[in-house]
Amino acid sequence: MDLSVKSAENIEYMVDVIKTKLRMVNVGAIKPGHVDEEMYEDLHDLYTMVSRKDNFSPSEMQAIAEELGNLRKK
């Protein structure tokens, strides 16, 4: 999968990986369709950071969830 290409499939994949890694309880809070394609690079950066870590502190999880919220379509 080439994540350098902006596509709906790549957005869906990255959002799913982030939700899985964070073990988000409210998985409906962020859906791939909610992500603004203009924010693709920011999502990719967030995905890269989340993919590299195995554990997250509660404050990191909160910050990541807030950033996901910032990527939503306005």
N, C-alpha and C positions, 0 to 999 in steps of 0.2 A: 504494500500500500504506500503510495507516494503522498505523504501529508503536505508536501510543498504546493500541491494543487488545491486550489480553493473549490470545494464541492460539498454538496449536501451530505454525501456519504462519509466524507472525511470529518465533517462537523459531528455527525451522528456517532462515528467511531470514537472520536476524542472525548465527547461528552460522556459516552458510556464507560470508557476507561476511567475517567476522572470519578464518576459516581461509584464505580466498583472499588477503586483504590481507597476512596474515602469512606466506603461502607455507609453511604448516605441513607438515612432512614426515610426521608421524604423524597423519594426518587422522582416523584411527579413535579417537584418544585422547579426543576430545570429540564426542559426537553430540547432535543436538538433543533426542533423547529422554532424555538424561542430565541436562538442565537442569531444575532445580526451578522450577516456575511461580511459587513464592513469591519467587523471585529475579529476576523479570522486569525490574523497574526497574533492578537492578544490571547485568543483561545489556544493557539498552537504553543505559545510560550508557556501558558498555564499547564497545558498537557505535558510538555517536556519536563517542567519542574516536578509535577506530580508523579510522572513515570519514573523519575530517578530516585524517589524516596520510598521507603517501605513503611515507615511509621510517621504519624503526624500528631503534633500536640493539639490539644483542644483549641488553642488560639490560632494555630496554623489552619486547622479545619474551618474555623469561623472566617478567617481571612479569605480562604479559597472559595468558600460558599458565597461570600460577599462579592468577590471578583466575578464569579459566575453570574451573579445577579446583575452586575454592571454590564455584562456582555449581552443581556437581553435586548430584544428589539424595543425601541421606544414607541 
